[in-house]
Amino acid sequence: VLARSVAWAAGIGVLATLLALPGAWAARRWGWRVVPLLLVPLLCPSYLAYAGWGVLRAPGTWLGDAIASAASGPDGWRDLPWLVSRVLAVGGLALWSAPIALLVLAPAARRIAPDVLDLLALDTPSALRRARVLGALLAPAALGAVVLVTLVMLGSAVPLHLARVPTASVELWLALDQSAPGMRWSVYAKSAPLLALALAAGWVLSARLAPRSARAGGLDAPRPRGARGHPLRSATVWFAAAIWALGVLAPLALFAFTIRDWHVLTSFWRATGPGAWQSAQIAAVVGAASAAIGAAVSWASASGGKRTLFVLRTAFVLLLATALMPGVVLGASLAELATRPWMPVWVGDSPAMWTLAHVLRCGVVGALAGAWLAATRSREERDLARLDGAQGLRGWFHVLLRRDWPVLGAAGVAAALLSVHEIESTIFVQPPTTARSLAGQVLSFLHFARTDELAAAGVTLLAGGVVVALVTAVVVGRSRV
C-alpha cells in the first residue's frame, strides 16, 4: 500500500512540477509581486479543481453521456468511468499543488544570472539545446519540488478518496473510522512509515530553510536585466496564465454554468452560515498564530543566538512534520488526547483542540514566511539592523517589523484560508456539539452529489480566493519584496 501511495504521490509531484515551470519563469520576469496570485489554487480546497472539472462528466452532459454509452453493454469499456475519475483526481491535485512546486522553483529561476542567458542566446542557437541547459540548471530545484509535493500528497486523502484510489492515507482514514477511541494503537503503528517520512522531511527541510543556513540574498536576487521588457510577449507568461486558468477560472466557469437558480447562493450561506462563522473564527486565530510564528522566526534570525537557532530548528521540524503527516492521524491523536482524565473538561467540549489541530497543520506557513524573510536579508542588512538595536525584541519590533509586516500578514491570511479548507484533521477532532465546518459541508455535497450547493460553494470559494489573492498581491507589491 505504501509503495502504491508513493507511486501515485510521485506522479502527482512530477506533473505539478512540470505545471509550475512556466509560473516560476514568469516570477523571474515579474518578481515576487505576482506570486500571491499564482498561489490562488493552493488557497482553495484541494478537491475543488477535481470537482469543477468533474462537472463535464455529469449525467446529461455530452461527455457524461459518452462515458456512460462507452461503458454500457456487454462489450463496453467498464473501466472507463474509473479511469476518468482517477485522471480528474490526479489532474486536480496537480493543479492544486503546482504552487508548492512554484515556491521551490521560483528562487532557483531567479538565481540564474542574466549573463548565462546571454551566453546561451549567443552560443546555442537551438531552442531545444537552450531548454536542456536551463533544465540542467533547474534540475536540483525540480527534484526538490517533486519530493516536496510527493510528501504533501502522501498526507492528503480527500481527492484520492473521492476517486476511490486505495492509498495509505485513505486506508488509515478508514481504519481510524472503524476503530473506537482508545483502540487505535494498531492504526498508529501502521502510520509509522508516513510519520517517519514526515519527521525526516521536516529535519532536512529545516536545515535548508533555517536562517543560519540561508545564503545572503539567495532568494531575493536582483531582478534580471530586462525582466520587465515586454513581459506579455513571453511564451512562459502565457503558459503560466493558461495553467492558472485551468486551476481557477475553468472550475469557476464550470461551477457557474451549472447553477440553474442563482438564489442557491443565498440558501447555501443560510444553510452553512453557523458552520462557516465558526470556521472563520478559528481561521482568524490560526492566521494570527501563523503570523506570530513567522514574527518569532524573523526575530530569532535577527538575534542570532545558537540556543535560539536550535529551538528554531526544532520548531521547524515539528511544524513541517505535522503539516506533512496524514491529517487524519493528527486529528485522531488530538481527539484522544482531549478525552484523557487529566485534560480539563472545557478543552474536550470546545473547539480548542480543533484550533490546535489547524495551527499544527497550517502554522508552517508562518514559519516558512519568517525563514524566507530571514534568508532574503543581506549580511549588511542584518548587521545594520543589529547596530540599530534589532537584536532585542523591542529593537526588532521597531527596526525590522516595519519592513516584514506585509509578508507576515500575507502568511497569516494564507494560513487562515488553509484553515477554512482543512478537513482531514477536523473530521476526528471537531467536537460533536459544534456546527459542521464549512469544509465538512462542502465535502458532504461532494459525497451526496448535491450539485447546486456544490456549485454555489465552488463559485464563492474560488471568487473569494481570487479577490483575497489580488489584495494580498497589492500589499506585498508595496512592501520591500
C-alpha positions in Angstrom: 0.0 0.0 0.0 2.8 2.4 0.8 4.6 1.7 -2.5 1.4 2.3 -4.4 0.8 5.5 -2.4 4.4 6.7 -3.2 3.8 5.9 -6.9 0.6 8.0 -7.0 2.1 10.8 -5.0 5.3 10.9 -7.1 3.2 11.0 -10.3 1.3 14.0 -9.0 4.6 15.6 -7.9 6.1 15.2 -11.4 3.1 16.6 -13.1 2.8 19.5 -10.6 6.4 20.4 -11.1 6.0 20.5 -14.9 3.0 22.7 -14.5 4.9 25.0 -12.2 7.8 25.7 -14.5 6.2 28.4 -16.6 5.0 30.1 -13.4 8.5 30.0 -11.9 9.9 31.7 -15.1 7.1 34.2 -15.0 8.0 35.0 -11.4 11.6 35.6 -12.6 10.3 38.2 -15.1 7.6 39.8 -12.9 9.1 39.4 -9.5 7.6 38.2 -6.2 4.6 40.5 -6.6 2.9 38.0 -8.9 3.4 35.0 -6.6 0.3 35.7 -4.4 -1.9 35.5 -7.5 -0.2 32.3 -8.7 -0.8 30.8 -5.2 -4.6 31.0 -5.6 -5.2 27.3 -6.4 -3.3 26.4 -3.2 -5.5 28.6 -1.1 -8.7 26.8 -2.2 -9.8 23.3 -1.2 -7.6 20.7 -2.8 -10.6 18.9 -4.2 -12.2 21.9 -5.8 -10.4 21.7 -9.2 -11.3 17.9 -9.3 -15.0 18.7 -8.5 -15.1 21.6 -11.0 -13.7 19.6 -13.9 -16.0 16.7 -12.8 -19.0 18.8 -13.9 -18.0 17.9 -17.5 -18.9 14.3 -16.9 -22.1 14.9 -15.1 -25.2 13.0 -16.3 -26.9 14.8 -19.2 -23.7 16.4 -20.5 -22.1 15.4 -23.7 -19.0 13.8 -22.1 -21.0 12.2 -19.3 -23.4 10.5 -21.8 -20.4 9.5 -24.0 -18.7 7.8 -21.0 -21.9 6.1 -19.9 -22.5 4.9 -23.5 -18.9 3.6 -23.9 -19.1 1.7 -20.5 -22.5 0.1 -21.1 -23.4 -3.0 -23.0 -21.7 -6.5 -22.9 -18.7 -5.2 -24.8 -18.4 -1.8 -23.1 -15.3 -0.4 -21.5 -16.4 -0.8 -17.9 -13.2 0.7 -16.5 -13.7 4.0 -18.3 -15.6 5.8 -15.5 -12.9 4.5 -13.1 -10.2 5.8 -15.3 -11.8 9.2 -15.9 -12.3 9.7 -12.1 -8.6 9.0 -11.4 -7.4 11.2 -14.2 -9.5 14.1 -12.8 -8.2 13.4 -9.3 -4.6 13.4 -10.4 -5.0 16.4 -12.6 -6.9 18.4 -10.0 -4.3 17.6 -7.3 -1.5 18.6 -9.7 -3.2 21.9 -10.4 -3.7 22.5 -6.7 -0.1 21.5 -5.7 1.7 23.3 -8.6 2.1 26.4 -6.4 4.0 24.3 -3.9 6.5 23.4 -6.6 6.5 27.0 -7.8 7.8 28.2 -4.4 10.7 25.8 -4.8 11.4 26.5 -8.5 11.0 30.3 -8.5 14.1 31.1 -6.3 16.2 28.8 -8.4 15.0 30.5 -11.6 15.7 34.0 -10.2 19.2 33.0 -9.2 20.2 32.2 -12.9 22.4 35.1 -13.9 21.3 37.2 -16.9 24.8 36.7 -18.3 24.1 32.9 -18.5 21.0 33.6 -20.6 23.0 36.0 -22.9 25.7 33.3 -23.4 23.1 30.7 -24.2 21.5 33.0 -26.7 24.8 33.6 -28.4 26.4 30.2 -28.3 23.4 27.9 -28.5 21.2 28.8 -31.5 19.0 25.7 -30.9 16.0 26.4 -28.7 15.9 22.7 -27.7 19.5 22.9 -26.6 18.9 26.0 -24.6 16.0 24.3 -22.9 18.2 21.4 -22.0 20.8 23.6 -20.4 18.2 25.5 -18.4 16.7 22.2 -17.4 20.0 21.1 -16.1 20.4 24.3 -14.1 16.9 23.9 -12.6 17.2 20.1 -12.1 18.1 20.2 -8.3 15.2 22.5 -7.6 12.9 20.5 -9.7 13.9 17.3 -7.8 13.2 19.1 -4.5 9.8 20.3 -5.8 8.9 16.7 -6.8 9.9 15.4 -3.4 8.1 18.1 -1.5 4.8 17.7 -3.5 5.1 13.9 -3.1 5.4 14.3 0.7 2.4 16.6 0.8 0.4 14.2 -1.3 1.2 11.3 0.9 -0.6 13.1 3.7 -3.6 14.1 1.5 -6.6 11.8 1.3 -9.7 13.6 0.2 -9.4 13.9 -3.6 -8.0 10.4 -4.0 -10.6 9.1 -1.5 -13.3 10.6 -3.7 -11.7 8.9 -6.7 -11.6 5.6 -4.8 -7.8 5.3 -5.0 -6.6 2.9 -2.3 -3.6 4.9 -0.9 -2.1 4.6 2.6 -3.8 7.8 3.8 -7.2 6.6 2.6 -6.7 3.2 4.3 -5.6 4.9 7.5 -8.7 7.1 7.4 -11.0 4.0 7.0 -9.1 2.1 9.8 -9.4 5.1 12.2 -13.1 5.5 11.4 -13.8 1.8 12.1 -11.8 1.7 15.4 -13.0 3.0 18.7 -11.1 5.7 20.6 -8.5 4.0 22.8 -8.2 1.1 20.4 -6.3 2.8 17.7 -2.8 1.9 18.6 -2.5 -0.6 15.8 -3.6 2.1 13.3 -1.0 4.5 14.6 1.6 1.7 14.2 0.6 1.3 10.6 1.1 5.0 10.1 4.7 4.8 11.4 6.3 4.9 7.9 4.4 8.0 6.9 5.2 9.6 10.2 8.9 8.8 9.8 8.9 10.3 6.3 7.3 13.5 7.7 9.8 13.8 10.5 12.8 13.1 8.2 11.4 15.7 5.7 11.0 18.2 8.5 14.6 17.7 9.6 16.0 18.0 6.1 13.9 21.0 5.1 14.6 22.8 8.3 18.3 22.6 7.6 17.6 24.1 4.2 15.3 26.8 5.4 16.7 27.9 8.8 18.2 31.4 8.7 21.6 30.2 9.8 22.0 28.1 6.6 20.5 30.8 4.3 22.7 32.4 1.8 22.6 36.1 1.8 20.4 37.4 -0.9 19.9 33.9 -2.3 16.1 34.1 -2.6 15.9 37.8 -3.2 18.3 38.1 -6.1 18.2 41.3 -8.0 15.6 41.4 -10.8 17.2 40.2 -14.1 18.0 42.9 -16.6 15.2 43.5 -18.9 12.8 41.4 -16.8 10.0 43.9 -17.3 10.6 44.4 -21.0 7.5 43.2 -22.9 6.5 40.5 -20.5 3.4 39.6 -22.4 5.5 38.6 -25.4 7.0 35.8 -23.4 5.5 32.3 -24.1 6.2 31.3 -20.5 3.9 34.0 -19.2 1.1 32.9 -21.4 1.7 29.2 -20.4 1.6 30.2 -16.7 -1.6 32.2 -17.3 -3.2 29.2 -19.1 -2.2 26.8 -16.3 -3.5 29.2 -13.7 -6.8 29.5 -15.6 -7.1 25.7 -15.7 -6.9 25.5 -11.9 -9.0 28.6 -11.1 -11.0 30.2 -13.9 -12.1 27.0 -15.6 -13.6 25.3 -12.5 -15.2 28.7 -11.6 -16.8 29.0 -15.0 -18.0 25.3 -14.9 -19.5 25.8 -11.4 -21.2 29.0 -12.6 -22.5 27.2 -15.7 -24.2 24.5 -13.6 -26.1 26.9 -11.4 -29.7 27.0 -12.6 -31.1 29.4 -10.0 -28.7 32.0 -8.5 -30.8 32.1 -5.4 -29.0 28.9 -4.4 -26.1 31.2 -3.2 -28.5 32.7 -0.6 -29.8 29.3 0.5 -26.2 28.0 0.6 -25.0 30.6 3.0 -28.2 30.4 5.1 -27.6 26.6 5.5 -23.9 26.8 6.1 -23.8 30.0 8.0 -23.3 28.7 11.5 -20.5 26.3 10.5 -18.9 28.9 8.2 -18.9 31.5 11.0 -17.3 29.1 13.4 -14.7 28.1 10.8 -14.0 31.8 10.2 -13.4 32.4 13.9 -11.0 29.5 14.1 -9.3 30.6 10.9 -8.7 34.1 12.4 -7.0 32.5 15.4 -4.9 30.3 13.1 -3.9 33.2 10.9 -2.9 35.3 13.9 -0.9 32.3 15.3 0.8 31.8 11.9 1.8 35.4 11.7 3.1 35.3 15.2 5.2 32.2 14.4 6.6 34.0 11.4 7.5 37.0 13.5 9.2 34.8 16.1 11.3 33.2 13.3 12.2 36.6 12.0 13.2 37.8 15.4 15.2 34.6 16.2 17.1 35.1 13.0 17.9 38.7 14.0 19.1 37.7 17.4 21.4 35.0 16.0 22.0 33.1 19.3 22.9 29.4 19.0 20.4 28.3 21.5 17.7 30.4 19.8 18.5 28.8 16.4 18.4 25.3 17.9 14.9 26.0 19.3 14.0 27.5 15.9 15.1 24.4 14.0 13.2 22.1 16.5 10.1 24.2 15.9 10.6 23.9 12.1 10.9 20.1 12.4 7.7 19.8 14.4 5.6 22.2 12.3 6.8 20.7 9.0 6.2 17.2 10.3 2.6 17.9 11.5 1.9 19.7 8.1 3.2 16.7 6.1 1.8 13.8 8.2 -1.6 12.4 7.4 -4.1 14.9 8.8 -6.5 12.1 9.9 -3.8 10.7 12.2 -3.1 14.1 13.7 -6.8 14.7 14.3 -7.5 11.3 15.8 -4.5 11.7 18.2 -5.6 15.1 19.4 -9.2 13.8 19.8 -8.0 11.0 22.1 -5.8 13.5 24.0 -8.8 15.6 24.7 -10.6 12.6 26.4 -7.8 11.9 28.9 -8.8 12.2 32.6 -6.2 14.9 33.3 -7.4 17.0 30.4 -9.7 19.9 31.5 -13.3 19.4 30.6 -13.5 22.7 28.8 -10.9 21.5 26.3 -12.9 18.5 25.2 -16.2 20.4 25.0 -14.9 23.3 23.0 -13.1 23.9 19.6 -9.8 24.3 21.5 -8.3 21.0 20.1 -9.8 21.8 16.7 -8.0 25.1 16.7 -4.7 23.4 17.8 -5.0 20.9 15.0 -5.4 23.7 12.5 -2.4 25.6 13.9 -0.3 22.4 13.7 -1.4 21.9 10.1 -1.2 25.5 8.8 1.3 27.2 11.2 4.1 26.1 9.0 3.1 28.9 6.5 4.2 31.5 9.0 7.4 29.6 9.8 8.3 29.5 6.1 7.5 33.2 5.7 9.7 34.1 8.6 12.5 31.9 7.2 12.1 33.5 3.8 12.4 37.0 5.3 15.5 35.9 7.2 17.0 34.4 4.1 16.4 37.4 1.9 18.2 39.8 4.2 21.7 40.5 3.1 24.5 40.2 5.5 24.9 44.0 5.5 21.2 44.5 6.3 21.4 42.1 9.2 24.5 43.8 10.6 22.9 47.2 10.2 19.7 46.0 12.0 21.8 44.7 14.9 23.6 48.1 15.2 20.2 49.8 15.2 19.0 47.7 18.1 17.1 44.9 16.3 18.8 42.1 18.3 16.4 42.6 21.2 12.7 42.1 20.9 11.9 45.7 21.3 14.6 46.7 18.8 13.4 44.1 16.3 9.8 45.4 16.6 10.9 49.0 15.8 13.6 48.1 13.1 12.6 45.0 11.2 8.8 44.5 11.7 8.0 47.7 9.8 9.5 46.0 6.7 8.4 42.5 7.4 4.7 43.0 8.3 3.3 42.8 4.7 4.8 39.3 4.2 3.8 38.2 7.8 0.3 39.5 7.2 0.1 37.6 3.9 1.3 34.5 5.6 -1.4 34.9 8.2 -4.1 35.3 5.5 -2.8 32.2 3.7 -2.8 30.2 6.9 -6.4 31.4 7.7 -7.6 30.3 4.2 -5.9 26.9 4.5 -7.6 26.5 7.9 -11.0 27.2 6.5 -10.5 24.4 4.0 -8.8 22.0 6.4 -10.9 18.9 6.6 -8.9 15.8 7.3 -7.8 16.6 10.9 -11.2 18.3 11.5 -13.1 15.0 10.9 -11.9 13.4 14.1 -11.1 16.4 16.3 -14.2 18.6 15.8 -16.4 18.5 18.9 -19.8 16.9 18.2 -21.6 19.8 19.9 -20.4 22.3 17.3 -21.9 23.0 13.8 -20.3 21.2 10.9 -17.4 23.2 9.5 -17.6 24.8 6.0 -15.2 22.3 4.6 -17.1 19.4 6.1 -20.3 20.7 4.5 -18.7 21.1 1.1 -17.3 17.6 1.3 -20.8 16.2 2.1 -22.1 18.0 -1.0 -19.4 16.0 -3.0 -20.3 12.7 -1.4 -24.1 13.1 -1.9 -23.9 14.7 -5.4 -25.7 17.9 -4.3 -24.6 19.8 -7.4 -26.4 23.1 -6.8 -24.9 23.6 -3.4 -21.5 22.4 -4.5 -21.6 24.8 -7.4 -22.5 27.7 -5.1 -19.6 26.7 -2.8 -17.2 26.5 -5.7 -18.2 29.9 -7.1 -18.0 31.5 -3.7 -14.7 30.0 -2.6 -12.9 30.4 -5.9 -14.0 34.0 -6.4 -13.2 34.8 -2.8 -9.7 33.3 -3.2 -9.0 35.4 -6.3 -10.1 38.6 -4.5 -8.0 37.9 -1.4 -5.0 37.0 -3.6 -5.3 40.3 -5.5 -5.5 42.3 -2.3 -2.5 40.4 -0.9 -0.5 40.9 -4.2 -1.1 44.6 -3.9 0.0 44.7 -0.3 3.1 42.6 -0.9 3.9 44.6 -4.0 4.1 47.7 -1.9 6.5 46.1 0.5 10.2 45.5 0.4 9.9 42.4 -1.8 
